[in-house]
Amino acid sequence: MGATNITWHHGTFTREERQTELGQKGLTIWFTGLSASGKSTLASALEQHLVSLKIAAYRLDGDNIRFGLNKDLGFGPEARTENIRRIAEVSKLFADSTQIAITAFISPYISDRESARKLHEESNIPFIEVFTDAPLSVVEERDPKGLYKKAKAGEIKEFTGISAPYEAPVNPEIHIHTDKVSIEEGVQVIVDYLREKKFIAQA
């Protein structure tokens, strides 16, 4: 049940005025892909690169968020949807403050990602979906946490790609085949896109 008797309090200046004062546009870069597809690695490298350019950016990682904000959620379909709803709200707040929010979540359902996009678009905040794409055989071979092995052994229930579905993006803004490009090359693809769209200044 939602809260009642509440009122949205607007600030004394607009997002556009904040962006002008701080010299930066806020937006969300939403990484999605299978476990071990390279989401967190790319997101972390991108965050470091942007900050080195003196651009305020902050990474929200799927595992990290479940240690705090979303530690009460499981991994069933409804819990996954709530997980993404919450992080969409948080990333929108970061972007509204003019930071670049970088999220790295499997976010397996198209409908949940579209809800996150709609939430941003309703507030005129750019939402950039990045599909970190790698074949199942590749991510299973990487398997840095041993999760695919455990899922196949039945030790992990509702594991995306094995016993739970992953719905790949149909038309993401950026599509990176992480089995074919290096981390550095992947970061450059994203930075080039941001510059092309004038979200960040030219080098």
C-alpha positions as CSV (number, residue, x, y, z in Angstrom):
1,M,0.0,0.0,0.0
2,G,1.4,3.4,-1.0
3,A,1.9,6.3,1.3
4,T,-1.0,8.8,1.6
5,N,-1.2,12.5,2.7
6,I,2.2,13.3,1.1
7,T,3.1,16.2,-1.2
8,W,6.0,16.5,-3.7
9,H,8.3,19.4,-2.7
10,H,10.0,21.1,-5.6
11,G,13.3,22.8,-5.1
12,T,14.0,26.5,-5.7
13,F,15.8,25.9,-9.0
14,T,15.4,23.6,-12.0
15,R,17.5,20.6,-13.1
16,E,18.6,22.7,-16.1
17,E,19.8,25.4,-13.8
18,R,21.6,22.8,-11.6
19,Q,23.2,21.4,-14.8
20,T,24.4,24.8,-15.9
21,E,25.9,25.6,-12.5
22,L,27.7,22.3,-12.2
23,G,28.6,22.0,-15.9
24,Q,27.3,18.5,-16.3
25,K,24.2,16.7,-17.6
26,G,22.7,13.9,-15.5
27,L,21.7,10.5,-17.1
28,T,21.5,6.8,-16.4
29,I,23.6,4.2,-18.2
30,W,21.8,0.9,-17.6
31,F,24.0,-2.3,-18.2
32,T,22.1,-5.5,-18.7
33,G,23.2,-9.0,-19.5
34,L,23.8,-12.5,-18.1
35,S,25.9,-13.1,-15.1
36,A,29.6,-13.0,-16.1
37,S,28.8,-11.2,-19.3
38,G,31.0,-8.3,-18.2
39,K,28.4,-5.8,-16.8
40,S,30.2,-5.0,-13.5
41,T,33.7,-5.0,-15.1
42,L,32.6,-2.6,-17.8
43,A,30.6,-0.5,-15.5
44,S,33.5,-0.2,-13.0
45,A,36.0,0.7,-15.8
46,L,33.6,3.3,-17.2
47,E,33.1,4.9,-13.8
48,Q,36.8,5.2,-13.4
49,H,37.3,6.6,-16.8
50,L,34.5,9.2,-16.4
51,V,35.8,10.3,-13.0
52,S,39.3,10.7,-14.5
53,L,37.7,13.1,-16.9
54,K,36.4,15.1,-13.9
55,I,32.8,13.9,-14.7
56,A,30.7,13.0,-11.6
57,A,29.7,9.3,-12.0
58,Y,28.6,6.6,-9.6
59,R,28.2,2.9,-10.1
60,L,25.3,1.0,-8.6
61,D,26.2,-2.7,-8.7
62,G,23.6,-5.5,-8.5
63,D,25.4,-7.6,-5.8
64,N,26.4,-4.5,-3.8
65,I,22.8,-3.2,-3.7
66,R,21.6,-6.5,-2.3
67,F,23.9,-6.0,0.7
68,G,21.9,-3.0,1.8
69,L,18.9,-1.3,0.0
70,N,17.6,-4.6,-1.4
71,K,18.8,-7.1,1.1
72,D,15.2,-8.1,1.9
73,L,14.5,-9.3,-1.6
74,G,14.9,-12.8,-3.1
75,F,15.3,-13.9,-6.7
76,G,11.8,-14.9,-7.7
77,P,10.1,-13.0,-10.5
78,E,8.2,-10.5,-8.2
79,A,11.4,-9.9,-6.1
80,R,13.4,-9.3,-9.3
81,T,10.9,-6.8,-10.5
82,E,10.9,-4.9,-7.2
83,N,14.7,-5.0,-7.2
84,I,14.8,-3.2,-10.5
85,R,12.0,-0.8,-9.6
86,R,14.0,0.4,-6.5
87,I,17.2,0.8,-8.4
88,A,15.5,2.6,-11.2
89,E,14.2,5.1,-8.6
90,V,17.6,5.5,-7.1
91,S,19.4,5.9,-10.4
92,K,16.9,8.5,-11.4
93,L,17.7,10.5,-8.2
94,F,21.4,10.3,-9.0
95,A,20.8,11.5,-12.6
96,D,18.5,14.3,-11.4
97,S,21.3,15.6,-9.3
98,T,23.3,15.8,-12.6
99,Q,25.5,12.8,-11.9
100,I,25.9,9.9,-14.4
101,A,24.3,6.9,-12.7
102,I,25.8,3.6,-13.9
103,T,23.8,0.5,-13.0
104,A,25.0,-3.0,-13.5
105,F,22.1,-5.5,-12.9
106,I,21.1,-8.6,-14.8
107,S,17.6,-7.1,-15.0
108,P,16.4,-10.1,-17.0
109,Y,12.9,-9.0,-18.0
110,I,12.2,-6.6,-20.8
111,S,9.1,-5.2,-19.0
112,D,11.2,-4.2,-16.0
113,R,13.8,-2.5,-18.0
114,E,11.1,-0.7,-20.0
115,S,9.5,0.5,-16.7
116,A,12.9,1.8,-15.6
117,R,13.2,3.6,-19.0
118,K,9.7,5.1,-18.7
119,L,10.4,6.4,-15.2
120,H,13.4,8.3,-16.5
121,E,11.7,9.5,-19.7
122,E,8.7,10.9,-17.7
123,S,11.2,13.2,-15.9
124,N,13.1,14.0,-19.2
125,I,16.2,12.1,-18.0
126,P,18.2,10.3,-20.6
127,F,18.3,6.5,-20.2
128,I,20.9,4.5,-22.1
129,E,20.6,0.8,-22.2
130,V,23.9,-1.1,-22.7
131,F,23.6,-4.8,-23.6
132,T,26.7,-6.7,-22.5
133,D,26.3,-9.7,-24.8
134,A,28.2,-12.9,-24.6
135,P,27.1,-16.5,-25.5
136,L,26.0,-18.8,-22.7
137,S,29.0,-21.0,-23.4
138,V,31.4,-18.1,-22.9
139,V,29.8,-16.9,-19.6
140,E,29.7,-20.4,-18.3
141,E,33.4,-20.8,-19.0
142,R,34.2,-17.5,-17.3
143,D,31.9,-18.2,-14.3
144,P,34.2,-16.3,-11.8
145,K,31.8,-16.9,-8.9
146,G,31.1,-20.6,-9.7
147,L,27.4,-19.8,-10.0
148,Y,26.7,-21.5,-13.3
149,K,28.3,-24.7,-12.0
150,K,26.1,-24.5,-8.8
151,A,23.0,-23.7,-10.8
152,K,23.5,-26.7,-13.1
153,A,24.0,-28.9,-10.0
154,G,20.7,-27.6,-8.7
155,E,22.3,-25.8,-5.8
156,I,20.9,-22.4,-6.9
157,K,17.3,-22.1,-7.9
158,E,15.9,-19.6,-10.4
159,F,19.3,-18.7,-11.8
160,T,19.1,-16.5,-14.9
161,G,20.2,-18.3,-18.1
162,I,19.9,-21.8,-16.6
163,S,16.7,-22.2,-14.6
164,A,15.2,-18.7,-15.1
165,P,14.8,-16.7,-18.4
166,Y,16.8,-13.8,-19.7
167,E,15.0,-11.6,-22.2
168,A,17.6,-9.9,-24.3
169,P,17.1,-6.2,-25.3
170,V,15.5,-5.7,-28.7
171,N,16.9,-2.3,-29.5
172,P,19.5,-1.1,-26.9
173,E,21.3,2.2,-27.4
174,I,24.6,0.3,-27.2
175,H,25.3,-3.4,-27.9
176,I,28.7,-4.7,-26.8
177,H,29.8,-8.2,-27.6
178,T,32.1,-8.7,-24.7
179,D,33.5,-11.9,-26.1
180,K,34.9,-9.9,-29.1
181,V,36.1,-6.6,-27.6
182,S,38.4,-5.7,-24.7
183,I,37.2,-3.8,-21.6
184,E,39.1,-0.7,-22.9
185,E,37.4,-1.0,-26.3
186,G,34.0,-1.4,-24.7
187,V,34.5,1.7,-22.5
188,Q,35.5,3.7,-25.6
189,V,32.4,2.6,-27.4
190,I,30.2,4.1,-24.6
191,V,32.3,7.2,-24.2
192,D,32.1,7.8,-28.0
193,Y,28.3,7.5,-27.8
194,L,28.1,9.9,-24.9
195,R,30.2,12.5,-26.8
196,E,28.2,12.0,-30.1
197,K,24.9,12.6,-28.2
198,K,26.6,15.6,-26.4
199,F,26.0,14.2,-23.0
200,I,29.6,14.8,-22.2
201,A,32.1,17.3,-23.7
202,Q,34.3,16.4,-26.6
203,A,37.9,15.4,-25.7
